[in-house]
Amino acid sequence: MNILKCIGIILSVWFFSFPLYGQKYSNEFLSIGVGARAQGMGSAQVAGTDDVAAAYWNPAGLMNIQEKLQIGIMHSEWFAGIGKYDYVGFALPFQDRKRVMAFSFIRFGIDNIPNTLSLYRDDGSIDYSNISPFSAADYALLFSYAQHIIPKLSIGGNVKIVHHKVGPFASSWGFGLDAGLQYKNKGLRLGLLAKDITTTFNAWNFRFTDDEIQTLQLTGNEVPVSTVEITKPQFILGAAYRKDFPINTKKVENQQKDKIRTIGVLAEVDFAFTTDGRRNVLISANPISIDPSLGVEFNYNKLVFIRGGINKFQKKTDLLGKEYLTLQPNAGIGIKIFKIRLDYALTNVGNQSDNLYSHVISMTLDLNFNYLSNALKNAE
């Protein structure tokens, strides 16, 4: 399958799904992103992603993995610790190095929410013992596959299963597909991600007891009914450039060549095109809005990393009715110790004046079974 056929299939699926009605911000937890590296760079990743997290950002980027197995894990606390976001991923290149398969699991949840529907007894008195906690959580399972089309161009896709659960009251199951392309030519990198290309469908089922329905009606709340939630397609275009600058050489004993130390720079800009109507982003239009993100990463010898990025451009109005533009700054650091890379990001997902900073911690582990086997033999 050549590149023109791939693009044709993606555009055809998008065109025929476009007339469907989709809820705005559906499955929004899948827009947060995985990995502290990406968060520190303002989520600008589509073109430059090159590790296990590529299964989320652009599955075509999985072809950059060199080890036989790569594992990624992440924990973050959003909205000043109210929400917990967790991720684990596995990427397994095939022996021929021409294909890669990956599995990713994501959970975003708010726990210990008090259920007060049974707070009042029939006589109107309050019974605090009837308060019970529940969780509202979103889950996603991604099965990813990537391969080269030509040496400089790779393609990848996701099959994703989405599950939402709100205590004992409601749950849904959904299914969707993503597709991505990534092109590399020396330092230049280009990427395209088509999310939810077939639209993602979530079938909701609500379960309330008769007493709970009565309480909702008496308090003026609408009783939800079973429905289907639709996530419309989104397209993200990205361009990145990577450059390493040698700073000096270090003599290494028993080696003919000197070890070169470098300072590397990776800069990327992405543009997300949403198709679910007018959004509060930098370029807001109906039906397509455009949301940019920019990120940069500096590294010393690929061992120490410093990152920064901006995204989430939004228009707000002050008390006098004057409109102004806001954006979300992000920063992060990383360190690679042998085969382990530890990353941290500080990002603000709330109103900038509220200081709702969120901490993101992630780890990427490379496993080379041949190296481990030899290390164990030497240890004996």
C-alpha positions as CSV (number, residue, x, y, z in Angstrom):
1,M,0.0,0.0,0.0
2,N,1.6,3.3,-1.1
3,I,1.3,6.6,0.7
4,L,-1.3,8.0,-1.7
5,K,-3.6,5.1,-1.0
6,C,-3.1,5.5,2.8
7,I,-4.0,9.2,2.7
8,G,-7.0,8.4,0.4
9,I,-8.4,5.9,2.8
10,I,-8.0,8.3,5.8
11,L,-9.7,11.2,4.0
12,S,-12.5,9.0,2.6
13,V,-13.4,7.6,6.0
14,W,-13.3,11.2,7.5
15,F,-15.5,12.6,4.7
16,F,-18.2,10.0,5.1
17,S,-18.3,10.3,8.9
18,F,-18.4,14.1,8.8
19,P,-22.2,14.5,8.7
20,L,-22.6,12.5,12.0
21,Y,-23.4,14.5,15.0
22,G,-20.6,14.4,17.6
23,Q,-20.5,15.6,21.2
24,K,-17.9,18.3,21.7
25,Y,-15.0,17.3,23.9
26,S,-16.0,13.6,23.9
27,N,-13.4,11.3,25.3
28,E,-11.4,14.3,26.3
29,F,-9.2,12.3,28.7
30,L,-7.5,10.9,25.6
31,S,-6.4,14.5,24.7
32,I,-4.3,14.9,27.9
33,G,-1.4,12.9,26.6
34,V,1.1,10.4,28.1
35,G,4.6,10.8,29.2
36,A,6.3,13.7,31.1
37,R,8.6,14.3,28.1
38,A,5.6,15.2,26.0
39,Q,3.9,17.3,28.7
40,G,7.1,19.3,29.2
41,M,7.1,20.1,25.5
42,G,3.5,21.3,25.4
43,S,2.3,18.1,23.8
44,A,4.1,18.9,20.5
45,Q,5.0,15.3,19.6
46,V,3.4,14.0,16.4
47,A,6.6,14.5,14.3
48,G,9.3,13.9,16.8
49,T,8.0,11.1,19.0
50,D,10.4,8.1,19.0
51,D,9.7,5.9,22.0
52,V,7.0,3.7,23.5
53,A,4.7,6.7,24.1
54,A,4.5,7.0,20.3
55,A,1.7,4.5,20.4
56,Y,-0.4,7.4,21.8
57,W,1.1,10.4,20.0
58,N,1.7,8.9,16.6
59,P,1.9,5.1,16.2
60,A,4.2,5.4,13.2
61,G,6.9,6.8,15.5
62,L,7.2,3.3,17.1
63,M,9.6,2.5,14.2
64,N,12.2,4.6,15.9
65,I,12.6,2.1,18.8
66,Q,15.9,0.2,18.7
67,E,15.7,-2.1,21.7
68,K,14.0,-5.5,21.8
69,L,11.5,-4.3,24.4
70,Q,10.6,-0.8,25.7
71,I,8.4,-0.1,28.7
72,G,6.9,3.2,29.7
73,I,5.0,4.1,32.8
74,M,3.5,7.4,34.1
75,H,1.7,8.8,37.0
76,S,0.4,12.4,37.2
77,E,-2.0,14.3,39.3
78,W,-4.1,16.9,37.5
79,F,-6.1,19.8,38.8
80,A,-4.0,20.1,41.9
81,G,-4.3,16.4,42.7
82,I,-8.0,16.0,42.2
83,G,-7.6,13.7,39.2
84,K,-5.2,10.8,38.9
85,Y,-3.8,9.9,35.5
86,D,-1.9,6.7,35.0
87,Y,-0.3,5.0,32.0
88,V,1.7,1.9,31.2
89,G,2.9,0.8,27.7
90,F,4.9,-1.9,26.1
91,A,6.5,-1.8,22.6
92,L,8.0,-4.9,21.0
93,P,9.9,-4.6,17.7
94,F,9.8,-7.7,15.5
95,Q,13.0,-9.6,15.0
96,D,13.4,-8.3,11.4
97,R,13.2,-4.7,12.8
98,K,10.7,-3.9,10.0
99,R,7.6,-3.9,12.3
100,V,6.7,-2.9,15.8
101,M,3.7,-3.9,18.0
102,A,2.7,-2.1,21.2
103,F,0.1,-2.2,23.9
104,S,-0.9,0.8,26.1
105,F,-3.3,1.2,29.0
106,I,-4.6,4.5,30.3
107,R,-6.7,5.4,33.3
108,F,-7.9,8.9,34.4
109,G,-10.0,8.9,37.5
110,I,-11.4,10.9,40.4
111,D,-11.8,8.8,43.5
112,N,-13.7,9.0,46.8
113,I,-16.6,11.1,45.4
114,P,-19.3,11.2,48.1
115,N,-22.7,9.7,47.0
116,T,-25.3,11.8,48.7
117,L,-28.4,10.5,46.9
118,S,-29.4,8.6,50.1
119,L,-28.4,11.3,52.5
120,Y,-32.0,12.1,53.6
121,R,-34.3,9.6,55.2
122,D,-38.0,9.4,54.3
123,D,-38.9,11.7,57.2
124,G,-36.5,14.4,56.0
125,S,-33.8,13.8,58.6
126,I,-30.1,13.5,57.6
127,D,-28.3,10.2,57.9
128,Y,-24.6,10.7,57.2
129,S,-24.0,6.9,57.4
130,N,-25.8,6.6,54.1
131,I,-22.9,8.5,52.3
132,S,-20.7,6.2,50.4
133,P,-17.7,6.9,48.2
134,F,-17.5,6.1,44.5
135,S,-15.1,6.7,41.6
136,A,-15.6,8.2,38.2
137,A,-12.9,6.8,35.9
138,D,-12.1,6.6,32.2
139,Y,-10.1,3.7,30.7
140,A,-8.5,3.2,27.3
141,L,-6.7,0.1,25.9
142,L,-4.6,0.7,22.7
143,F,-3.3,-2.1,20.4
144,S,-0.7,-0.5,18.1
145,Y,1.1,-1.6,15.0
146,A,3.7,0.2,12.8
147,Q,5.9,-0.6,9.9
148,H,8.0,1.1,7.2
149,I,6.5,1.9,3.8
150,I,9.8,3.1,2.4
151,P,13.0,3.6,4.4
152,K,12.2,7.2,5.4
153,L,8.4,6.9,5.8
154,S,6.6,4.8,8.3
155,I,2.9,4.1,9.0
156,G,1.1,3.1,12.1
157,G,-2.3,2.5,13.6
158,N,-4.2,2.0,16.8
159,V,-7.2,-0.1,17.7
160,K,-8.6,1.4,20.9
161,I,-11.2,0.2,23.4
162,V,-12.6,2.9,25.6
163,H,-14.5,2.3,28.9
164,H,-16.1,4.8,31.2
165,K,-17.5,4.0,34.6
166,V,-19.2,6.4,37.1
167,G,-19.7,4.4,40.3
168,P,-22.7,2.0,40.2
169,F,-24.7,4.6,38.2
170,A,-23.4,4.6,34.6
171,S,-20.9,2.9,32.3
172,S,-20.0,2.9,28.6
173,W,-18.0,0.9,26.1
174,G,-16.5,2.4,23.0
175,F,-14.3,1.5,20.0
176,G,-12.2,3.6,17.6
177,L,-9.3,3.6,15.2
178,D,-6.3,6.0,14.8
179,A,-3.8,6.2,12.0
180,G,-0.4,8.0,11.7
181,L,2.4,8.7,9.3
182,Q,5.9,9.9,10.1
183,Y,8.6,11.0,7.7
184,K,12.3,11.4,8.5
185,N,15.1,12.9,6.4
186,K,18.2,13.8,8.3
187,G,17.2,16.3,10.9
188,L,13.7,17.0,9.5
189,R,10.7,15.1,10.8
190,L,7.1,15.4,9.6
191,G,4.1,13.7,11.2
192,L,0.4,13.3,10.6
193,L,-2.0,11.7,13.1
194,A,-5.6,11.0,12.3
195,K,-7.5,10.3,15.5
196,D,-10.9,8.6,15.6
197,I,-10.9,8.3,11.8
198,T,-14.0,6.2,11.8
199,T,-15.5,8.2,14.7
200,T,-15.4,6.6,18.1
201,F,-18.7,5.3,19.5
202,N,-19.4,5.1,23.2
203,A,-22.6,3.3,24.2
204,W,-23.8,4.5,27.6
205,N,-25.9,2.6,30.0
206,F,-27.4,4.2,33.1
207,R,-28.5,2.3,36.2
208,F,-30.4,4.2,39.0
209,T,-32.7,2.7,41.6
210,D,-36.3,4.0,41.9
211,D,-35.3,5.9,45.0
212,E,-32.4,7.5,43.3
213,I,-34.5,8.5,40.3
214,Q,-37.0,10.1,42.7
215,T,-34.3,12.0,44.5
216,L,-32.9,13.3,41.2
217,Q,-36.4,14.4,40.1
218,L,-37.2,16.1,43.4
219,T,-33.9,18.1,43.3
220,G,-34.5,19.3,39.8
221,N,-31.9,17.1,38.1
222,E,-32.4,15.4,34.8
223,V,-32.4,11.6,34.8
224,P,-30.1,10.5,32.1
225,V,-31.1,7.8,29.6
226,S,-29.0,5.3,27.6
227,T,-27.4,6.9,24.6
228,V,-24.5,6.8,22.2
229,E,-21.7,9.3,22.4
230,I,-19.7,10.0,19.2
231,T,-16.2,11.3,19.1
232,K,-15.5,13.0,15.7
233,P,-12.2,12.8,13.8
234,Q,-9.3,15.0,14.7
235,F,-6.2,15.6,12.6
236,I,-2.8,16.7,13.9
237,L,0.0,17.9,11.6
238,G,3.5,18.3,13.0
239,A,6.9,19.4,11.9
240,A,10.1,19.0,13.9
241,Y,13.8,19.5,13.4
242,R,16.6,17.8,15.4
243,K,20.3,18.9,15.4
244,D,23.3,17.7,17.4
245,F,26.2,20.0,17.9
246,P,29.6,18.5,18.9
247,I,31.3,20.4,21.7
248,N,34.5,18.4,22.4
249,T,36.0,15.0,22.2
250,K,36.9,12.7,25.0
251,K,39.8,10.1,24.8
252,V,38.6,6.6,25.5
253,E,41.2,4.0,26.4
254,N,41.4,0.9,24.2
255,Q,39.3,2.5,21.5
256,Q,40.5,3.9,18.2
257,K,37.8,6.5,17.9
258,D,37.3,9.4,20.4
259,K,34.0,9.8,22.1
260,I,32.2,12.9,20.9
261,R,30.1,14.9,23.4
262,T,27.2,16.8,22.0
263,I,24.5,19.3,22.7
264,G,21.3,18.4,20.9
265,V,18.2,20.5,20.1
266,L,14.7,19.3,19.1
267,A,12.0,21.8,18.2
268,E,8.5,21.0,17.1
269,V,5.3,22.7,16.2
270,D,2.0,20.9,15.8
271,F,-1.5,22.0,14.6
272,A,-4.5,20.1,15.8
273,F,-7.6,20.3,13.5
274,T,-10.8,19.4,15.3
275,T,-14.0,18.7,13.4
276,D,-16.7,18.9,16.2
277,G,-17.5,22.6,15.8
278,R,-16.3,25.9,17.2
279,R,-13.9,25.5,20.1
280,N,-12.2,28.1,22.3
281,V,-8.8,27.8,20.7
282,L,-6.5,30.1,18.8
283,I,-8.3,29.7,15.5
284,S,-12.0,29.1,16.2
285,A,-14.3,28.2,13.4
286,N,-17.2,26.0,12.5
287,P,-16.9,23.1,11.8
288,I,-13.0,23.1,12.0
289,S,-11.0,24.8,14.7
290,I,-7.2,24.8,14.8
291,D,-5.2,24.5,18.1
292,P,-1.4,24.9,17.9
293,S,1.3,23.7,20.3
294,L,5.0,24.3,20.4
295,G,7.8,22.5,22.2
296,V,11.6,22.4,22.4
297,E,14.0,20.0,24.0
298,F,17.7,20.5,24.8
299,N,20.0,17.6,25.7
300,Y,23.5,17.1,26.8
301,N,25.0,14.0,25.3
302,K,21.5,12.4,25.3
303,L,21.9,12.0,29.1
304,V,20.4,15.2,30.5
305,F,17.3,16.9,29.1
306,I,15.6,20.3,29.5
307,R,12.3,21.0,28.0
308,G,9.7,23.7,27.5
309,G,6.5,24.2,25.6
310,I,3.3,26.2,25.2
311,N,-0.2,25.1,24.2
312,K,-3.9,25.5,25.0
313,F,-4.3,28.9,23.5
314,Q,-7.6,30.3,24.7
315,K,-9.6,33.6,24.5
316,K,-11.0,35.0,27.6
317,T,-12.9,38.1,28.6
318,D,-12.2,40.4,31.6
319,L,-14.7,42.2,33.8
320,L,-14.8,45.1,31.3
321,G,-15.7,42.8,28.4
322,K,-12.3,43.1,26.8
323,E,-11.1,39.9,25.1
324,Y,-7.5,38.7,25.7
325,L,-5.5,35.6,24.8
326,T,-4.1,33.1,27.4
327,L,-1.8,30.1,26.9
328,Q,-0.5,27.3,29.0
329,P,3.2,27.2,29.8
330,N,5.0,23.9,30.5
331,A,8.4,22.9,31.6
332,G,10.2,19.6,32.2
333,I,13.5,17.9,32.8
334,G,14.8,14.4,32.2
335,I,17.8,12.2,32.9
336,K,19.0,9.0,31.4
337,I,20.8,6.5,33.6
338,F,22.0,3.6,31.5
339,K,18.8,2.1,30.1
340,I,16.4,4.1,32.2
341,R,15.1,7.6,31.4
342,L,13.3,9.4,34.1
343,D,11.2,12.5,33.2
344,Y,9.4,15.1,35.1
345,A,7.1,17.9,33.9
346,L,5.3,20.8,35.6
347,T,2.2,21.9,33.7
348,N,-0.8,24.1,34.5
349,V,-4.1,22.8,33.2
350,G,-6.3,25.2,35.1
351,N,-6.8,28.9,35.0
352,Q,-3.4,30.5,35.1
353,S,-4.5,32.8,38.0
354,D,-5.5,29.7,40.1
355,N,-2.1,28.1,40.1
356,L,-3.5,24.6,39.6
357,Y,-0.1,23.2,38.8
358,S,0.1,19.5,37.8
359,H,3.0,17.2,38.4
360,V,3.8,14.5,35.8
361,I,6.4,11.8,36.4
362,S,7.2,9.1,33.9
363,M,9.9,6.4,33.2
364,T,11.0,4.7,30.0
365,L,13.0,1.5,30.3
366,D,14.9,-0.2,27.4
367,L,15.4,-4.0,27.7
368,N,18.0,-5.8,25.6
369,F,17.7,-9.5,26.4
370,N,21.1,-10.4,24.9
371,Y,22.8,-7.8,27.1
372,L,21.0,-9.0,30.2
373,S,22.0,-12.6,29.4
374,N,25.6,-11.7,29.0
375,A,25.6,-9.6,32.1
376,L,24.2,-12.5,34.2
377,K,26.8,-14.9,32.7
378,N,29.6,-12.4,33.6
379,A,28.2,-12.1,37.2
380,E,28.5,-15.8,37.7
